[in-house]
Amino acid sequence: MVVPLVSAEILGRVAQLPASPVNPVFEVEGRSVVLNPLEIVSVPVVALGEHVGSLAAQGDVVVAALDELFSRAWN
C-alpha cells in the first residue's frame, strides 16, 4: 500500500485543505509535502520511483493520520 505525498505548493494551487490530523505536512528533500491518505492505493514495488527518504521518525504522525481516517472520521 502506498499513501501519496503531494507537494504542498501544488496542492495549494488546486485545493485548500483545512488543517487536519488526516493530512499532516512533512518536509522531504527541502520541500513541504502533504500526506494524502484519501488516495491510498496498492502499487507494485517496481512502479515506485527512486527512494529519497524515510518518514520512519514521524511514524506516529502517519499512524495517527491513518487511525483518524479509518476509525474516527466516521463518528
C-alpha positions in Angstrom: 0.0 0.0 0.0 1.2 3.5 -0.8 -0.1 6.7 0.7 0.8 9.6 -1.6 2.7 12.6 -0.6 1.5 15.6 -2.5 3.6 18.8 -3.0 2.1 21.4 -0.7 2.8 24.0 -3.3 0.8 22.2 -6.0 -1.9 21.2 -3.6 -2.3 24.9 -2.5 -3.0 25.8 -6.1 -5.5 23.0 -6.7 -7.4 22.9 -3.4 -7.1 24.3 0.1 -7.1 21.5 2.7 -8.1 22.5 6.2 -5.6 21.7 8.9 -6.3 18.1 9.9 -4.6 15.2 11.5 -5.5 13.2 8.4 -3.3 15.4 6.2 -0.1 16.1 8.2 2.7 18.1 6.5 6.3 16.8 6.2 9.5 18.0 4.7 11.2 15.8 2.1 14.3 17.0 0.3 13.6 20.5 1.5 10.1 20.6 0.1 6.8 20.6 2.0 4.6 17.6 1.2 1.1 16.7 2.5 0.1 13.1 3.3 -3.0 12.3 1.3 -4.4 9.0 2.7 -7.7 9.5 0.8 -5.8 8.3 -2.3 -4.2 5.2 -0.7 -3.5 2.6 -3.3 -1.8 -0.7 -4.0 1.2 -0.2 -6.2 3.8 -2.8 -7.4 7.2 -2.1 -6.0 8.7 -1.9 -9.5 6.3 1.1 -10.2 7.7 3.2 -7.4 10.4 5.8 -8.1 13.7 6.4 -6.5 13.9 6.1 -2.7 14.5 9.7 -1.5 13.9 9.4 2.2 12.1 7.9 5.1 9.3 9.1 7.4 10.1 6.5 10.0 10.9 9.1 12.6 7.4 10.5 12.0 5.8 7.1 12.2 3.4 8.1 15.0 2.1 11.0 12.9 1.5 8.8 9.9 -0.3 6.1 12.1 -2.4 8.8 13.7 -3.5 10.1 10.3 -4.5 6.6 9.2 -6.2 6.0 12.5 -8.2 9.2 12.1 -9.1 8.2 8.6 -10.1 4.6 9.3 -11.6 4.7 12.8 -12.6 8.2 13.8 -13.6 10.1 10.6 -17.0 8.4 10.6 -18.0 9.4 14.1 
